[in-house]
Amino acid sequence: MTSKTQPPPFPKVFLVGAACMVVAAISIAALASYTGVGATRTSLPASIAEQRQVVFSDRADGAVVVSDYGAPDSKPDILLPGAHGFVRVAVSGLAFTRHTHGVGRDAPFTLLRGTDDRMWLVDPQTSGKVDLNAFGPQNRAVFAALLPSARNAKIAHGGAQSGKAAP
């Protein structure tokens, strides 16, 4: 007959230490949430340098059409498929929130640039917002090209921007 040996018990000091760490982490997180200490909050600029009310729609070929809200005669911006995935991602996140709130597709988004040069895509219907500066200069530049100053400069120079095509 052979006797079975049991492995030594797990040291209780490690279990007590792990439990203390879990309790401390939860307590610190709760305290930070309650007091706001350590929280980062982004807010819209106090003053706006320029803005544009836009409606985003998808075209059959995968392009994103950016139209001026309430101005059916204005020429829309066309963002070609595969070139501006960030626009689709940013808008789809806000559109999902709209869907959950029962807001239709025809309500405009507000694209704005503050006097501090920060850019935002805002959904006035749901108070949703995307800080466009947080995703790097290339992604921000796609939205910057949709602002009135960039569109007016393009018209003044008579050229087309890359990644855009006529409808």
C-alpha positions as CSV (number, residue, x, y, z in Angstrom):
1,M,0.0,0.0,0.0
2,T,1.2,3.5,-0.9
3,S,0.2,6.5,1.0
4,K,-0.9,9.6,-0.9
5,T,0.7,12.8,0.1
6,Q,-1.2,16.0,-0.2
7,P,0.4,19.1,-1.5
8,P,1.2,21.7,1.2
9,P,-1.6,24.2,1.7
10,F,-1.5,27.5,-0.1
11,P,0.0,30.1,2.3
12,K,-2.8,32.1,3.9
13,V,-0.7,35.3,3.9
14,F,-0.9,35.4,0.0
15,L,-4.7,35.0,0.1
16,V,-5.0,37.8,2.7
17,G,-2.7,40.0,0.7
18,A,-4.7,39.5,-2.5
19,A,-8.0,40.2,-0.7
20,C,-6.5,43.4,0.7
21,M,-5.4,44.5,-2.8
22,V,-8.8,43.8,-4.3
23,V,-10.6,45.8,-1.5
24,A,-8.1,48.6,-1.8
25,A,-8.5,48.9,-5.6
26,I,-12.3,48.9,-5.4
27,S,-12.2,51.5,-2.6
28,I,-9.9,53.8,-4.5
29,A,-12.0,53.5,-7.7
30,A,-15.2,54.2,-5.7
31,L,-13.6,57.2,-4.0
32,A,-12.3,58.6,-7.3
33,S,-15.7,58.1,-8.9
34,Y,-17.5,59.8,-6.0
35,T,-15.1,62.8,-5.6
36,G,-13.9,63.2,-9.2
37,V,-10.3,63.1,-8.2
38,G,-8.2,61.8,-11.1
39,A,-11.0,61.9,-13.6
40,T,-10.4,63.4,-17.0
41,R,-13.3,65.3,-18.5
42,T,-13.4,66.8,-21.9
43,S,-15.8,69.7,-22.5
44,L,-16.8,71.6,-25.6
45,P,-15.0,74.8,-26.2
46,A,-16.3,78.0,-24.6
47,S,-16.2,79.8,-27.9
48,I,-16.6,78.4,-31.4
49,A,-14.5,79.5,-34.3
50,E,-16.5,77.7,-37.0
51,Q,-19.1,75.0,-37.3
52,R,-21.2,73.2,-39.8
53,Q,-24.5,71.3,-39.5
54,V,-24.1,68.1,-41.5
55,V,-26.0,64.9,-42.3
56,F,-24.0,61.7,-43.1
57,S,-25.4,59.1,-45.5
58,D,-24.1,56.0,-47.2
59,R,-23.9,55.6,-51.0
60,A,-24.4,52.3,-52.7
61,D,-20.7,52.1,-53.6
62,G,-19.6,52.5,-50.0
63,A,-18.8,56.2,-50.1
64,V,-20.0,58.5,-47.3
65,V,-21.9,61.6,-48.4
66,V,-21.6,64.6,-46.1
67,S,-24.4,67.1,-46.8
68,D,-25.2,70.5,-45.3
69,Y,-28.3,70.3,-43.2
70,G,-31.1,72.6,-44.5
71,A,-29.2,73.5,-47.6
72,P,-30.3,71.1,-50.4
73,D,-28.6,73.2,-53.1
74,S,-25.1,73.0,-51.6
75,K,-22.7,70.6,-53.1
76,P,-22.1,67.6,-50.7
77,D,-18.7,66.2,-49.8
78,I,-18.1,62.7,-50.9
79,L,-15.6,60.6,-48.9
80,L,-14.6,57.6,-51.1
81,P,-14.8,54.1,-49.7
82,G,-11.7,52.7,-48.1
83,A,-10.1,56.1,-47.7
84,H,-11.9,57.5,-44.7
85,G,-12.7,54.7,-42.3
86,F,-12.4,56.9,-39.2
87,V,-15.3,59.0,-40.4
88,R,-17.5,56.0,-40.7
89,V,-16.4,54.7,-37.2
90,A,-16.9,58.1,-35.5
91,V,-20.4,58.6,-37.1
92,S,-21.5,55.0,-36.5
93,G,-20.8,55.3,-32.8
94,L,-23.0,58.4,-32.5
95,A,-25.6,56.8,-34.9
96,F,-25.9,53.8,-32.6
97,T,-26.6,56.0,-29.7
98,R,-29.2,57.8,-31.8
99,H,-30.8,54.5,-32.7
100,T,-31.1,53.5,-29.0
101,H,-32.7,56.9,-28.2
102,G,-35.2,56.6,-31.1
103,V,-33.7,59.5,-33.1
104,G,-34.0,59.4,-36.9
105,R,-31.2,59.6,-39.4
106,D,-32.2,63.0,-40.8
107,A,-31.3,65.0,-37.7
108,P,-28.0,66.9,-38.2
109,F,-24.7,66.5,-36.4
110,T,-22.6,69.5,-35.6
111,L,-19.0,69.6,-36.7
112,L,-17.2,72.4,-34.8
113,R,-13.8,73.9,-34.2
114,G,-13.2,76.0,-31.1
115,T,-11.0,79.1,-30.9
116,D,-8.6,76.8,-29.0
117,D,-8.4,74.8,-32.4
118,R,-9.9,71.6,-30.8
119,M,-12.5,69.9,-33.0
120,W,-15.6,68.0,-32.1
121,L,-18.3,66.0,-33.7
122,V,-21.5,66.6,-31.7
123,D,-24.9,65.0,-31.8
124,P,-27.3,67.7,-30.4
125,Q,-30.1,65.1,-30.3
126,T,-28.4,62.8,-27.8
127,S,-25.6,65.1,-26.3
128,G,-23.1,62.6,-27.7
129,K,-19.8,64.0,-28.7
130,V,-16.5,62.8,-30.2
131,D,-13.3,64.7,-29.5
132,L,-11.6,64.5,-32.9
133,N,-8.3,65.6,-31.6
134,A,-7.9,62.4,-29.6
135,F,-7.5,60.2,-32.7
136,G,-4.4,61.9,-34.2
137,P,-3.7,64.6,-36.8
138,Q,-4.6,62.4,-39.9
139,N,-8.0,61.5,-38.6
140,R,-8.6,65.1,-37.4
141,A,-7.6,66.4,-40.9
142,V,-10.4,64.5,-42.6
143,F,-13.0,66.3,-40.5
144,A,-11.1,69.6,-40.7
145,A,-11.5,69.4,-44.5
146,L,-15.3,69.4,-44.0
147,L,-15.3,72.7,-42.1
148,P,-16.5,75.8,-44.0
149,S,-13.0,77.4,-44.1
150,A,-11.4,74.4,-45.8
151,R,-14.3,74.1,-48.2
152,N,-14.1,77.8,-49.1
153,A,-10.4,77.5,-49.6
154,K,-10.9,74.5,-51.9
155,I,-13.5,76.5,-54.0
156,A,-11.2,79.5,-54.1
157,H,-8.3,77.4,-55.5
158,G,-10.5,75.5,-57.8
159,G,-9.0,72.2,-56.9
160,A,-10.3,69.0,-55.6
161,Q,-9.0,67.4,-52.4
162,S,-7.6,64.0,-52.4
163,G,-10.0,61.3,-51.4
164,K,-13.0,63.2,-52.7
165,A,-14.9,62.7,-55.9
166,A,-17.9,64.2,-57.5
167,P,-21.2,62.3,-56.8
